[in-house]
Amino acid sequence: MTSASAVAGRTRSAARPPRCSRGRGSLPSSTMSSAEQQVRTVEVPGAVLAVHRPADDGAADGREPGLFVHGLGGSAANWQALMDRLGGHVDGEAVDLPGFGRSHPPTDGNLTVSGHVRAVIGYLEASGRGPVHLFGNSLGGAVAVRLAAVRPDLVRSLTLVSPALPELPPQHSAWPTGLLAVPGVPAVLRRLSAGGRDAEAATEDLLRLVYGHPDSLSPETRAQAVAEYRHRLEVPHAMQALVGSARGIVSAYTERGDQALWRQAERVEAPVLLVYGLRDKLVSYRSARRACAAFADARLLVLPESGHVAMLEHPDEVARAVRELIAHTTG
């Protein structure tokens, strides 16, 4: 079969994907998916989750189940482009974490990484879909790692896009995220929002933070991002979820012993695909070396022109590497 190192680069055959092989991507994708999604709500311990799947997706037809978990401030919509490209191989669903997207905030206010893990495990148990091919971006990556470590029976494979694993010191451009955890800062942000800060300008700042090439985004994509930002301002619990989850990430970075995320990464039994962008302003590529050493069965995809959301910027390259990972798990 073809190894993950063949992504937009030189093809090399191997009996199995080489451990942490390095692939290289191309220019950002210029199109975004417009497929409709069907959404249902599922009650799980501590929360009511919104679960999304393609509206025209019928029976699994032999496809293995997949679950996609977004990052801080994101939603299930962040995975739509990749889900579309994997539709022939994965019976995919994407979940809105508690307090994000269309999901309600947790009933007990638990927005820690473990709180989000509890919700995702609750959904997998309630739906009976496990074991799944599990995908996580940023915060969702930390959630996926912890879930795979504590419940290996629920995970077939793990795809981590810029996972939020402890990185000290963090990149300077990531400090604003950490500041969300500082008491008093959220109140300042609320006042700024109430003061009518231009939604287009605020959205532009966010796009420049998470995309490697924000200037390449289409007008439609920018308009969607502005609409989503405005919607967030109207959701009473949106800031609470953002701040609480940011504090949860900071807290997880300081955990020691069996709860330490890097130690949990060492316990993951499932094969892992690591995806890093060299233009990522939030998670440094330098974490890739440690991640490759931590996971027992890992392969690495490096996208030189991608930022923090490679599944949005380079969905074709990421999908190709995922298909190779799935072929490895079933072969």
Helices and strands as residue ranges (DSSP letters): G 4-6, E 22-23, E 37-44, E 47-54, E 64-69, G 76-79, H 80-85, E 90-96, H 113-127, E 132-137, H 139-150, G 152-154, E 155-161, G 172-174, H 175-179, H 185-194, H 199-210, G 214-216, H 219-234, H 238-253, G 257-259, H 261-267, E 272-277, H 286-294, E 298-303, H 310-313, H 315-330
